[in-house]
Amino acid sequence: MIGSHAEPDKVAEVARLATAIADRILAQNAAGTTIPPEQFTMLVRAARMLLDNGVAWPPAVEHVLMEVARRIEQAEAVSDVAPAASEGDDAVVHLTQFLGAVKRREGAGD
């Protein structure tokens, strides 16, 4: 988006949908159900749109993203004993790149 100024109603709808996706991911995780990589991808795209428009992430979205980032960091710490690549790796790679960009943006603002 040029200038990163989406219509407020659309941004609010993205925030609502991102929250719904995050809530679903949290429920699936609590139930021990496999979380489809597409859900992570949708959440990452919605979070990126919110970030690009200067909108704070809803609490559930932030919780899921930070939890996934924590797990990725833990996995990287033991990467020499990590299992072979799984079908969800594309979503994790996408999320890792996104979170890296968020960290760089936050660091630039200091």
N, C-alpha and C positions, 0 to 999 in steps of 0.2 A: 504494500500500500504506500502510495506516495504521501509523505508527511505523517503517516501512521495515524490517521484520523478516521476511524470507522464510525459509522452512525452509532450513537449511544445505545439505541435499542438492539442493534446487532451485537454489540460488545456485551451487553447484559445477557443476551441469549447465549452467546458463546460461554460466558461465565456460568450460566445455569447448566448448560450441557456438559461443560467440563466437570462441574460438581457432580452431576449425575453419573458420569463415567468413573470419576474417582470413587464415588460411593459404591458403585458396582464392583470395582476392582477390590476395594476394601472388604466387601461382603464375600466375594469369591475367595479372597485370600484367607479370610477367617474360616470359611467352610472347607478349605483345603482343595478347592477346585482349581483346575488349570486356567490361567488367565490368557485369553487369546492375544497374540502380539498386536493385532489390529487395534485392540482397546488402548494399549500403550501408545501406539502411533497417533490415534485420535486425541488422546489426552495431551501428548506432547505438542501436537499442532495447535490445539486450543490454547494451551499455556503460552506458546510462542506468540499467538495473536494477542492474547491479553497483555503480555509483556511488551510487545511492539506498540500497543496503544496506551501504555502507562497505567494499566489497571492491575491492582494487586491481585494475586492469586487467591481464590477462595480457600479457606482453611483445609478442606478435604483434598484439594488439588495439591496444595503445598505439601501436605502430609505424605501423599503418595509419591510425589516426585522426590522429596528428600529421603524417604525410606528406600526407594529404588536406588538413589545415588549412594546411600550408605551401603547397601548390599553390593553394588558394583565395586565400590572401594574395597570392601572386604574380599570380594572375589579376586580383584586385582592383586591384593596382598598375598593371596595363596595361588596365584595364577600358574605357578610351576607344577601344581598338583590338581589343577582344574580339569574337569572332564572335557571330552571333545565337544565341539560346537553343537548347539541345539537349534531347533527351528525358530526359537524366539530371539536368536542373536541379533537379527536385523533391527528389531524394536529396541533392544538394549543398546546397540550401537547408536541408533538414532537418538535415544534418550541421553546417552553419555555425551554425544556431541552437543546436544542442546544444553545440558547442564554445564558443560564446559563454557559455552558461550555466555550463559547467565553469570557464571563466576567471573569471567573476564569483564563483563559489563559492570558488575558490582564493584570489582576491583578498580575499574577506571573511574568510578564515581567517588572514590575515597580521596 
